[in-house]
Every structure is written in C-alpha cells, then in structure tokens.
Amino acid sequence: MNIQVNGEWRQIGAQDLAGALEEIGLGGTVVATAVNGEFVPASSRAAARLAEGDRLEVLSPMQGG
C-alpha cells in the first residue's frame, strides 16, 4: 500500500505501524510516531493498523538547549 512517511510517499507491505517501522529501517530505534496526526505510543504500534493513503510521522528525540 502507499502511505506518506514524513511527507514522502512510500510503498509499504506491512499492515501495522510496527511492521512499517521495521520495513523502513527504524524498528529498533527510539522514535515518536503519529498516524494521521494522532500520536501512537510504542506499546500500541503492533495494534495500529495502516490503510492506503495514511500519513505516518516519525520523529527522533533530540537533545540540546
């Protein structure tokens, strides 16, 4: 299916958020995620189903000040 990942269209075979992160190489990385503007905690990613045209945002934590 086609979904947007950080604004870029990608072809993803995974049906859930956890699988999509694995597929794009971020499976073991500490990130914050949102699907269609709704925050999805790490504990809920395997249950978060994806659909054609969904918008996935993936953000890495940053340090600084």
Backbone as a printed PyTorch tensor [residue, N CA C, xyz], in Angstrom:
tensor([[[ 0.8340, -1.1780,  0.0000],
         [ 0.0000,  0.0000,  0.0000],
         [ 0.8790,  1.2410,  0.0000]],

        [[ 0.3480,  2.3390, -0.4690],
         [ 1.0560,  3.6170, -0.4560],
         [ 0.6560,  4.4040,  0.7840]],

        [[ 1.6630,  4.8290,  1.5590],
         [ 1.4350,  5.7260,  2.6870],
         [ 2.4770,  6.8320,  2.6260]],

        [[ 2.1990,  7.9280,  3.3000],
         [ 3.1780,  9.0100,  3.4060],
         [ 3.9980,  8.8000,  4.6680]],

        [[ 5.3030,  8.8410,  4.5300],
         [ 6.2020,  8.7550,  5.6760],
         [ 6.9670, 10.0620,  5.7250]],

        [[ 6.6830, 10.8630,  6.7380],
         [ 7.2850, 12.1950,  6.8670],
         [ 7.1480, 12.9980,  5.5740]],

        [[ 5.9570, 12.9290,  4.9810],
         [ 5.6390, 13.7250,  3.8010],
         [ 6.0540, 13.1140,  2.4790]],

        [[ 6.7060, 11.9560,  2.4990],
         [ 7.1700, 11.3070,  1.2700],
         [ 6.3910, 10.0090,  1.0540]],

        [[ 5.8270,  9.8440, -0.1390],
         [ 5.0690,  8.6310, -0.4380],
         [ 5.9930,  7.4310, -0.5140]],

        [[ 5.5920,  6.3430,  0.1580],
         [ 6.3700,  5.1020,  0.1680],
         [ 5.4400,  3.9280, -0.0630]],

        [[ 5.9340,  2.9140, -0.7290],
         [ 5.2020,  1.6550, -0.9020],
         [ 5.5870,  0.7640,  0.2740]],

        [[ 4.6140,  0.3710,  1.0850],
         [ 4.8430, -0.4170,  2.2900],
         [ 4.0310, -1.7050,  2.1970]],

        [[ 4.6500, -2.8140,  2.5370],
         [ 3.9430, -4.0840,  2.5480],
         [ 3.3170, -4.3930,  3.8970]],

        [[ 3.8290, -3.7770,  4.9660],
         [ 3.3390, -4.0430,  6.3210],
         [ 1.9060, -3.5430,  6.4830]],

        [[ 1.1700, -4.2180,  7.3420],
         [-0.2180, -3.8410,  7.6100],
         [-0.3820, -3.0720,  8.9200]],

        [[ 0.6940, -3.0300,  9.7330],
         [ 0.6100, -2.3140, 11.0090],
         [ 1.8250, -1.3990, 11.1660]],

        [[ 1.7270, -0.5040, 12.1280],
         [ 2.7680,  0.5010, 12.3290],
         [ 4.1040, -0.1200, 12.7140]],

        [[ 4.0910, -1.1170, 13.5820],
         [ 5.3460, -1.7570, 13.9910],
         [ 6.0530, -2.3730, 12.7820]],

        [[ 5.3080, -3.0490, 11.9400],
         [ 5.8890, -3.6460, 10.7380],
         [ 6.4020, -2.6040,  9.7680]],

        [[ 5.6920, -1.4980,  9.6400],
         [ 6.1340, -0.4220,  8.7480],
         [ 7.4550,  0.1680,  9.2220]],

        [[ 7.5940,  0.3530, 10.5350],
         [ 8.8600,  0.8730, 11.0600],
         [10.0060, -0.0920, 10.7810]],

        [[ 9.7650, -1.3820, 10.9400],
         [10.7840, -2.3880, 10.6020],
         [11.1550, -2.2800,  9.1270]],

        [[10.1520, -2.1690,  8.2970],
         [10.3600, -2.1510,  6.8490],
         [11.1820, -0.9450,  6.3910]],

        [[11.0060,  0.1930,  7.0510],
         [11.7620,  1.3840,  6.6390],
         [13.0590,  1.5460,  7.4300]],

        [[13.4080,  0.5230,  8.2450],
         [14.6980,  0.5210,  8.9260],
         [14.7240,  1.2120, 10.2720]],

        [[13.5610,  1.4240, 10.8810],
         [13.5100,  2.1040, 12.1730],
         [12.9290,  1.2320, 13.2790]],

        [[12.9210, -0.0710, 13.0830],
         [12.2970, -0.9800, 14.0340],
         [12.8810, -0.9440, 15.4300]],

        [[14.1770, -0.8760, 15.5690],
         [14.8080, -0.8880, 16.8860],
         [15.1800,  0.4920, 17.3940]],

        [[14.7250,  1.5210, 16.7230],
         [15.1000,  2.8900, 17.0510],
         [14.0690,  3.5260, 17.9740]],

        [[14.5340,  4.3470, 18.9100],
         [13.6200,  5.0910, 19.7780],
         [13.1030,  6.2920, 18.9870]],

        [[11.8120,  6.2610, 18.6690],
         [11.1780,  7.3340, 17.9100],
         [ 9.7830,  7.5890, 18.4650]],

        [[ 9.2460,  8.7500, 18.1420],
         [ 7.8440,  9.0600, 18.4160],
         [ 7.1010,  8.9060, 17.0980]],

        [[ 5.8850,  8.3820, 17.1610],
         [ 5.1340,  8.1320, 15.9350],
         [ 3.7190,  8.6920, 16.0250]],

        [[ 3.2090,  9.0940, 14.8570],
         [ 1.8220,  9.5310, 14.7370],
         [ 1.2920,  9.0190, 13.4110]],

        [[ 0.0420,  8.5930, 13.4060],
         [-0.6370,  8.1730, 12.1820],
         [-1.8270,  9.1010, 11.9900]],

        [[-1.8420,  9.7660, 10.8470],
         [-2.9050, 10.7320, 10.5290],
         [-3.0880, 11.7730, 11.6260]],

        [[-1.9570, 12.2230, 12.1920],
         [-1.9810, 13.2770, 13.1900],
         [-2.2590, 12.8250, 14.6100]],

        [[-2.4500, 11.5390, 14.8300],
         [-2.7320, 11.0090, 16.1660],
         [-1.5100, 10.2620, 16.6950]],

        [[-1.0270, 10.6830, 17.8670],
         [ 0.1240, 10.0380, 18.4990],
         [-0.1660,  8.5580, 18.7420]],

        [[ 0.8350,  7.7090, 18.4390],
         [ 0.7210,  6.2730, 18.7050],
         [ 1.8970,  5.8740, 19.5920]],

        [[ 1.6370,  5.5080, 20.8570],
         [ 2.7390,  5.1030, 21.7410],
         [ 3.3710,  3.7970, 21.2740]],

        [[ 4.6110,  3.5880, 21.6570],
         [ 5.3530,  2.3890, 21.2430],
         [ 4.6040,  1.1140, 21.6060]],

        [[ 3.9340,  1.1100, 22.7380],
         [ 3.2270, -0.0940, 23.1860],
         [ 2.0130, -0.4340, 22.3200]],

        [[ 1.5630,  0.4990, 21.5030],
         [ 0.3700,  0.2820, 20.6710],
         [ 0.6840,  0.1120, 19.1840]],

        [[ 1.9390,  0.1480, 18.8100],
         [ 2.2910,  0.1310, 17.3830],
         [ 1.9070, -1.1550, 16.6700]],

        [[ 2.0210, -2.3030, 17.3220],
         [ 1.6620, -3.5730, 16.6760],
         [ 0.1620, -3.6470, 16.4040]],

        [[-0.6290, -2.9590, 17.2090],
         [-2.0880, -2.9740, 17.0430],
         [-2.5860, -1.8510, 16.1310]],

        [[-1.7140, -0.9020, 15.7940],
         [-2.1140,  0.2390, 14.9610],
         [-2.1000, -0.1760, 13.4910]],

        [[-3.2760, -0.4540, 12.9510],
         [-3.4110, -0.8880, 11.5630],
         [-3.2270,  0.2930, 10.6240]],

        [[-2.5980,  0.0420,  9.4870],
         [-2.3970,  1.0690,  8.4610],
         [-3.3250,  0.8090,  7.2870]],

        [[-3.6830,  1.8800,  6.5830],
         [-4.5440,  1.7800,  5.4090],
         [-3.9580,  2.6360,  4.2930]],

        [[-4.3280,  2.3200,  3.0810],
         [-3.8970,  3.0790,  1.9020],
         [-4.0970,  4.5760,  2.1410]],

        [[-3.0380,  5.3510,  1.8900],
         [-3.1200,  6.8070,  1.9920],
         [-2.8720,  7.3760,  3.3740]],

        [[-2.6120,  6.5240,  4.3870],
         [-2.3360,  7.0370,  5.7270],
         [-1.0860,  7.9050,  5.7200]],

        [[-1.0420,  8.8330,  6.6740],
         [ 0.1160,  9.7030,  6.8670],
         [ 0.8330,  9.2930,  8.1480]],

        [[ 2.0680,  8.8630,  8.0250],
         [ 2.8900,  8.4450,  9.1560],
         [ 3.9770,  9.4850,  9.3910]],

        [[ 4.0460,  9.9670, 10.6250],
         [ 5.1180, 10.8810, 11.0200],
         [ 5.9990, 10.1560, 12.0260]],

        [[ 7.3050, 10.2140, 11.7980],
         [ 8.2800,  9.5700, 12.6770],
         [ 9.2870, 10.6290, 13.0900]],

        [[ 9.4100, 10.8430, 14.4020],
         [10.3160, 11.8510, 14.9140],
         [11.3160, 11.2230, 15.8750]],

        [[12.5850, 11.6060, 15.7370],
         [13.6440, 11.1450, 16.6310],
         [13.8180, 12.1630, 17.7500]],

        [[14.0280, 11.6960, 18.9930],
         [14.2640, 12.6340, 20.0880],
         [15.5860, 13.3610, 19.8770]],

        [[15.6270, 14.6040, 20.3030],
         [16.8460, 15.4090, 20.1660],
         [17.2220, 15.9810, 21.5250]],

        [[18.5160, 16.1310, 21.7440],
         [18.9960, 16.7560, 22.9610],
         [19.5760, 18.1100, 22.5960]],

        [[19.6400, 18.9570, 23.5560],
         [20.2280, 20.2650, 23.3100],
         [19.5350, 21.3140, 24.1560]],

        [[19.9330, 22.5070, 23.9190],
         [19.3000, 23.5470, 24.7230],
         [19.7440, 24.8960, 24.3520]]])
